[in-house]
Amino acid sequence: MRLNEIKDNAGSRKTRIRIGRGIGSGMGKTGGRGGKGQTARSGVAIGGFEGGQMPLHRRLPKRGFRSRSRDDFNEVTLGRLQAAVDAGQLDAGKPVDVAALKSAGLVRRDLSGVRVLGGGELKAALKLTINHATASARAAIEQAGGSISLIEKKVLQADEDKRAKRAAKRVKAGGPAKKKAEDE
């Protein structure tokens, strides 16, 4: 083999169609853009425009709400924890935290934290340090002789002050906070 004999596999490279180069090319005159009008010009921004008809995305009803500040947890079931202990990926004698779960392959990336779900059966006594656990998961872990310590969410003092000011304003205005204070 020589350098001048090297070439790509057949069909791996496609020749570009050069549009707007005369009628002989087969892509001349309008250059594949059809007739006149908005789409024949450059800089078209039609998007969801349907010719003045009410667009589909506005005809459909609005559904639900998704908070931008919503926490997104890595979810791990009790069955997966037990399987990791059985496989030797988790040591039941050591505390299990996010780093241990990550090294065991139960958690892929850092989200808002880890939530343990009650699916499956746990026999090992694990000492878990996590963000959240369902009631069934907590009961199963404690029944197996393990323990759970929850990681408290960090709240800035400035945020606490803002929340307190808003609550005080509502009390003055006679909102729901005032009714709660009267009930207690």
KEROVEX-414218 format. One record per residue (C-alpha): y, z, x; residue number from 1; residue in three letters. Coordinates in nm, 3 decimals, decimal comma, always signed. Each point is the difference from the previous one (the first is absolute). Example, Ala and Ser with C-alpha at 12.3 -4.5 7.8 and 13.67 -1.06 7.14 Angstrom:
PT/north/up/east/n/res
PT/-0,450/+0,780/+1,230/1/ALA
PT/+0,344/-0,066/+0,137/2/SER
This chain:
PT/north/up/east/n/res
PT/+0,000/+0,000/+0,000/1/MET
PT/+0,348/-0,086/+0,120/2/ARG
PT/+0,344/+0,118/-0,112/3/LEU
PT/+0,085/-0,342/-0,138/4/ASN
PT/-0,314/+0,009/-0,219/5/GLU
PT/+0,083/+0,328/-0,179/6/ILE
PT/+0,095/-0,047/-0,362/7/LYS
PT/-0,002/+0,191/-0,328/8/ASP
PT/-0,285/-0,011/-0,248/9/ASN
PT/+0,022/-0,284/-0,250/10/ALA
PT/+0,204/+0,105/-0,303/11/GLY
PT/+0,146/+0,314/+0,157/12/SER
PT/+0,347/-0,150/+0,031/13/ARG
PT/+0,171/-0,176/-0,286/14/LYS
PT/+0,279/-0,251/+0,057/15/THR
PT/+0,322/+0,093/-0,177/16/ARG
PT/+0,125/-0,239/-0,269/17/ILE
PT/+0,348/-0,118/+0,096/18/ARG
PT/+0,180/-0,028/-0,332/19/ILE
PT/+0,310/-0,202/-0,078/20/GLY
PT/-0,066/-0,275/+0,257/21/ARG
PT/+0,007/-0,309/-0,221/22/GLY
PT/-0,221/-0,163/-0,262/23/ILE
PT/-0,258/-0,113/+0,256/24/GLY
PT/-0,100/+0,360/+0,077/25/SER
PT/-0,103/+0,073/-0,360/26/GLY
PT/+0,226/+0,307/+0,003/27/MET
PT/+0,338/-0,170/-0,003/28/GLY
PT/+0,297/-0,005/-0,240/29/LYS
PT/-0,026/+0,338/-0,178/30/THR
PT/-0,230/+0,148/+0,264/31/GLY
PT/-0,242/+0,166/-0,243/32/GLY
PT/+0,278/+0,181/-0,189/33/ARG
PT/-0,017/-0,213/-0,315/34/GLY
PT/+0,317/-0,110/-0,180/35/GLY
PT/+0,346/+0,152/-0,008/36/LYS
PT/+0,095/+0,349/-0,106/37/GLY
PT/+0,001/+0,350/+0,137/38/GLN
PT/-0,342/-0,009/+0,166/39/THR
PT/+0,084/-0,322/+0,188/40/ALA
PT/+0,272/+0,194/+0,186/41/ARG
PT/-0,042/+0,258/+0,273/42/SER
PT/+0,058/+0,369/-0,065/43/GLY
PT/-0,176/+0,017/-0,337/44/VAL
PT/-0,040/+0,355/-0,129/45/ALA
PT/-0,169/-0,037/-0,336/46/ILE
PT/-0,268/+0,271/+0,035/47/GLY
PT/-0,095/+0,112/-0,350/48/GLY
PT/+0,242/-0,237/-0,175/49/PHE
PT/-0,159/-0,176/-0,298/50/GLU
PT/+0,271/-0,243/-0,103/51/GLY
PT/+0,201/+0,247/-0,204/52/GLY
PT/-0,304/+0,130/-0,190/53/GLN
PT/-0,048/+0,378/+0,026/54/MET
PT/-0,206/+0,041/+0,319/55/PRO
PT/-0,351/+0,145/-0,017/56/LEU
PT/+0,088/+0,307/+0,205/57/HIS
PT/+0,270/+0,086/-0,255/58/ARG
PT/-0,216/-0,078/-0,305/59/ARG
PT/-0,268/+0,251/+0,103/60/LEU
PT/+0,060/+0,368/-0,083/61/PRO
PT/+0,080/+0,251/+0,270/62/LYS
PT/-0,294/+0,223/+0,077/63/ARG
PT/-0,010/+0,329/+0,188/64/GLY
PT/+0,196/+0,145/+0,284/65/PHE
PT/-0,074/+0,042/+0,370/66/ARG
PT/+0,205/+0,253/+0,188/67/SER
PT/+0,127/-0,108/+0,340/68/ARG
PT/-0,045/+0,354/+0,131/69/SER
PT/-0,362/+0,026/-0,120/70/ARG
PT/-0,249/+0,152/+0,244/71/ASP
PT/-0,293/-0,221/+0,092/72/ASP
PT/-0,299/+0,201/+0,126/73/PHE
PT/-0,313/-0,096/+0,192/74/ASN
PT/-0,282/+0,098/-0,237/75/GLU
PT/-0,327/+0,139/+0,137/76/VAL
PT/-0,293/+0,106/-0,219/77/THR
PT/-0,231/+0,295/+0,066/78/LEU
PT/-0,292/-0,242/+0,033/79/GLY
PT/+0,172/-0,187/+0,283/80/ARG
PT/+0,081/+0,330/+0,176/81/LEU
PT/-0,367/+0,104/-0,019/82/GLN
PT/-0,115/-0,343/+0,124/83/ALA
PT/+0,237/+0,031/+0,299/84/ALA
PT/-0,139/+0,349/+0,079/85/VAL
PT/-0,359/-0,130/-0,028/86/ASP
PT/+0,082/-0,296/+0,229/87/ALA
PT/+0,154/+0,235/+0,258/88/GLY
PT/+0,349/-0,147/-0,037/89/GLN
PT/+0,142/+0,333/-0,123/90/LEU
PT/-0,080/+0,340/+0,151/91/ASP
PT/-0,043/+0,260/-0,274/92/ALA
PT/+0,082/+0,281/+0,245/93/GLY
PT/+0,347/-0,132/+0,083/94/LYS
PT/+0,302/-0,019/-0,235/95/PRO
PT/+0,029/-0,338/-0,172/96/VAL
PT/+0,351/-0,145/-0,017/97/ASP
PT/+0,152/-0,347/-0,027/98/VAL
PT/-0,061/-0,075/+0,369/99/ALA
PT/-0,370/+0,094/-0,030/100/ALA
PT/-0,040/-0,213/-0,314/101/LEU
PT/+0,169/-0,292/+0,178/102/LYS
PT/-0,227/+0,024/+0,305/103/SER
PT/-0,304/+0,019/-0,232/104/ALA
PT/+0,112/-0,323/-0,171/105/GLY
PT/+0,053/+0,157/-0,344/106/LEU
PT/+0,376/-0,064/+0,009/107/VAL
PT/+0,141/-0,328/+0,130/108/ARG
PT/+0,376/+0,049/+0,014/109/ARG
PT/+0,254/+0,277/-0,050/110/ASP
PT/+0,135/-0,007/-0,352/111/LEU
PT/+0,157/+0,301/-0,173/112/SER
PT/-0,305/+0,208/+0,090/113/GLY
PT/-0,359/+0,057/-0,110/114/VAL
PT/-0,134/+0,082/-0,347/115/ARG
PT/-0,360/+0,117/-0,042/116/VAL
PT/-0,176/-0,112/-0,319/117/LEU
PT/-0,302/+0,166/-0,160/118/GLY
PT/-0,241/-0,298/+0,004/119/GLY
PT/-0,335/+0,068/+0,164/120/GLY
PT/-0,161/+0,318/+0,133/121/GLU
PT/+0,107/+0,215/+0,295/122/LEU
PT/-0,245/+0,230/+0,179/123/LYS
PT/+0,189/+0,064/+0,325/124/ALA
PT/+0,250/+0,287/+0,024/125/ALA
PT/+0,317/-0,182/+0,107/126/LEU
PT/+0,339/+0,150/+0,080/127/LYS
PT/+0,236/-0,267/-0,130/128/LEU
PT/+0,372/-0,030/+0,070/129/THR
PT/+0,123/-0,263/-0,247/130/ILE
PT/+0,286/-0,081/-0,236/131/ASN
PT/-0,175/+0,005/-0,338/132/HIS
PT/-0,339/+0,069/-0,159/133/ALA
PT/-0,120/-0,040/-0,356/134/THR
PT/-0,126/+0,309/-0,184/135/ALA
PT/-0,362/-0,119/+0,009/136/SER
PT/+0,023/-0,075/+0,375/137/ALA
PT/+0,153/+0,343/+0,071/138/ARG
PT/-0,279/+0,172/-0,198/139/ALA
PT/-0,274/-0,198/+0,178/140/ALA
PT/+0,145/+0,070/+0,347/141/ILE
PT/+0,029/+0,373/-0,068/142/GLU
PT/-0,352/+0,006/-0,152/143/GLN
PT/-0,136/-0,157/+0,322/144/ALA
PT/+0,165/+0,281/+0,201/145/GLY
PT/+0,298/-0,201/+0,121/146/GLY
PT/+0,373/+0,049/-0,041/147/SER
PT/+0,310/-0,207/-0,070/148/ILE
PT/+0,347/+0,056/+0,141/149/SER
PT/+0,264/-0,226/-0,149/150/LEU
PT/+0,275/-0,157/+0,209/151/ILE
PT/+0,331/+0,084/-0,160/152/GLU
PT/+0,236/-0,289/-0,060/153/LYS
PT/+0,307/+0,025/+0,220/154/LYS
PT/+0,316/+0,032/-0,207/155/VAL
PT/+0,339/-0,025/+0,168/156/LEU
PT/+0,250/+0,276/-0,073/157/GLN
PT/+0,260/-0,261/-0,098/158/ALA
PT/-0,237/-0,134/-0,267/159/ASP
PT/-0,062/+0,354/-0,129/160/GLU
PT/+0,377/+0,059/-0,023/161/ASP
PT/+0,052/-0,325/-0,195/162/LYS
PT/-0,280/+0,093/-0,241/163/ARG
PT/+0,151/+0,346/-0,057/164/ALA
PT/+0,346/-0,149/-0,066/165/LYS
PT/-0,139/-0,245/-0,255/166/ARG
PT/-0,191/+0,278/-0,176/167/ALA
PT/+0,316/+0,215/-0,011/168/ALA
PT/+0,195/-0,293/-0,151/169/LYS
PT/-0,264/-0,045/-0,268/170/ARG
PT/+0,012/+0,370/-0,086/171/VAL
PT/+0,379/-0,021/-0,040/172/LYS
PT/-0,031/-0,311/-0,217/173/ALA
PT/-0,264/+0,163/-0,219/174/GLY
PT/-0,287/-0,224/+0,105/175/GLY
PT/-0,375/+0,071/+0,023/176/PRO
PT/+0,044/+0,243/+0,291/177/ALA
PT/+0,214/+0,228/-0,221/178/LYS
PT/-0,264/-0,002/-0,275/179/LYS
PT/-0,267/+0,096/+0,257/180/LYS
PT/+0,217/+0,288/+0,124/181/ALA
PT/+0,050/+0,124/-0,358/182/GLU
PT/-0,374/-0,022/-0,075/183/ASP
PT/-0,086/+0,216/+0,300/184/GLU
